[in-house]
Amino acid sequence: MGSQWGYDRTHIRAKHEGYRSRAAYKLLEIQQKFAIIRPDDNIVDLGAAPGSWLQVERTLTHAKVIGIDLNPIAPLDGVETIEGDLNDPEVQENVRLMLGVINVVVCDAAPKLSGHKSYDQARIIELNEQALKFSCKVLKQGGNFVVKSFQGTDFPELYAMTKERFYSVKTCITRSTRKGSTELYIIAKNFIG
Ligand SMILES: C[S@@+](CC[C@H](N)C(=O)[O-])C[C@H]1O[C@@H](n2cnc3c(N)ncnc32)[C@H](O)[C@@H]1O
């Protein structure tokens, strides 16, 4: 699945199966391996457009699902969406009001890349830290957090920060990640609170 052919095949498969993007298979794999979402979990999805993770989440829980993105998210049955920045305190407050208890925060957000490796890596880690901060603000004790990151010089610090807040922290490189990419997910379970 790591080859370019595999990448194209996943894209075609996603279209065929009605997913808005191939990213759906990454969350499905994470769920299969780590069981981060339970059937009664309220979920917040950061950086959710176009919405393939939201489609998957809707099938995994019968509770509430909210997607947040800088870009609009086309309507999805049973999913609330907010167009805004995950750093905006008003967005964070709205999420709390809409959900009450929040069991899971997932973040597949990615900034626009400039092509300058070290600058882009720093921006990604900054966004990851913002997502971690968001999750620590809103998550229920015992809740779970997943965030997309990239291996690089600042990654160990992000990983260490996450370990301070969750009892169990692991990493996962998904099968549908492009060959040669440094992308990986942090899977943090059981929020210390
Ligand atoms: C790779 S896409 C997410 C794909 C999504 N998981 C799916 O399955 O369809 C990354 C998204 O992160 C969003 N994003 C980046 N920075 C953000 C921020 N500060 N607040 C909210 N969304 C952000 C981008 O607008 C983009 O739509």
The ligand as a MOL file (V3000), in Angstrom:
LIG
                    3D

  0  0  0     0  0            999 V3000
M  V30 BEGIN CTAB
M  V30 COUNTS 27 29 0 0 0
M  V30 BEGIN ATOM
M  V30 1 C -5.6510 16.7010 5.4770 0
M  V30 2 S -7.0220 17.7540 5.7240 0 CHG=1
M  V30 3 C -8.0370 16.7910 6.7930 0
M  V30 4 C -8.7300 15.6210 6.1110 0
M  V30 5 C -9.8590 15.0720 6.9430 0
M  V30 6 N -9.3660 14.3250 8.1030 0
M  V30 7 C -10.7410 14.1410 6.1510 0
M  V30 8 O -10.7700 12.9450 6.4470 0
M  V30 9 O -11.4230 14.6020 5.2320 0 CHG=-1
M  V30 10 C -6.3490 18.9840 6.7970 0
M  V30 11 C -7.3100 20.1010 7.1530 0
M  V30 12 O -6.7960 20.8430 8.2610 0
M  V30 13 C -7.3800 22.1290 8.2070 0
M  V30 14 N -6.7110 23.0620 9.1490 0
M  V30 15 C -5.4310 23.4890 9.1360 0
M  V30 16 N -5.1960 24.3550 10.1420 0
M  V30 17 C -6.3630 24.4740 10.8390 0
M  V30 18 C -6.7570 25.2380 11.9800 0
M  V30 19 N -5.8920 26.0390 12.6240 0
M  V30 20 N -8.0350 25.1330 12.4200 0
M  V30 21 C -8.9160 24.3280 11.7580 0
M  V30 22 N -8.5980 23.5900 10.6660 0
M  V30 23 C -7.3390 23.6540 10.1980 0
M  V30 24 C -7.2390 22.4990 6.7270 0
M  V30 25 O -8.1370 23.5350 6.3830 0
M  V30 26 C -7.5540 21.1530 6.0400 0
M  V30 27 O -8.8880 21.0930 5.5920 0
M  V30 END ATOM
M  V30 BEGIN BOND
M  V30 1 1 1 2
M  V30 2 1 2 3
M  V30 3 1 2 10
M  V30 4 1 3 4
M  V30 5 1 4 5
M  V30 6 1 5 6
M  V30 7 1 5 7
M  V30 8 2 7 8
M  V30 9 1 7 9
M  V30 10 1 10 11
M  V30 11 1 11 12
M  V30 12 1 11 26
M  V30 13 1 12 13
M  V30 14 1 13 14
M  V30 15 1 13 24
M  V30 16 1 14 15
M  V30 17 1 14 23
M  V30 18 2 15 16
M  V30 19 1 16 17
M  V30 20 1 17 18
M  V30 21 2 17 23
M  V30 22 1 18 19
M  V30 23 2 18 20
M  V30 24 1 20 21
M  V30 25 2 21 22
M  V30 26 1 22 23
M  V30 27 1 24 25
M  V30 28 1 24 26
M  V30 29 1 26 27
M  V30 END BOND
M  V30 END CTAB
M  END
